[in-house]
Amino acid sequence: MNIDYKDNSPEMRESRLSAQSAVRDDVEGQVEDVEQATANAGSGGAGRRRVYDWRADLEASRNLSVKEKSGFGFVIGWMEEWRMKNELPPGLETARDFWRGQVKVKERAAWQLEGWTEGIRWYLNWQKTGTHACGAGCSGGAAPDR
């Protein structure tokens, strides 16, 4: 679905709000699933790890445009899916492997490479700094692996 972000008709505003709500519901559902699984693991809540979702933090980023958020979300989602499928740890080395093995195997437009580079840079910085939607370093450190 192509969304014209300059179109401020009531229908387009409703469509954008609906899409944002669906993303928020999906993220909240994922966090609830993880929290429930953790609680059911017999820990009784003790030692529960807080799970961070890069999607919520990307959406909450105030210094990025809607277009940047969309592009970053695309490449980060692609990389995360590849990373988890291959059971690799998050981090710079995995990002390099992804770049070499998935992105560079095909000729890409300059704008794609530039945007995807910035998206992966945002993600690696997000992991390193522990800056999450709930505040910098909510539990004292970088985002734990899922």
PyMOL commands that set and color helices and strands:
alter all, ss='L'
color gray80, all
select helices_A, chain A and resi 10-43+54-60+66-85+92-103+110-129
alter helices_A, ss='H'
color red, helices_A
select strands_A, chain A and resi 131-132+135-136
alter strands_A, ss='S'
color yellow, strands_A
deselect
rebuild
show_as cartoon
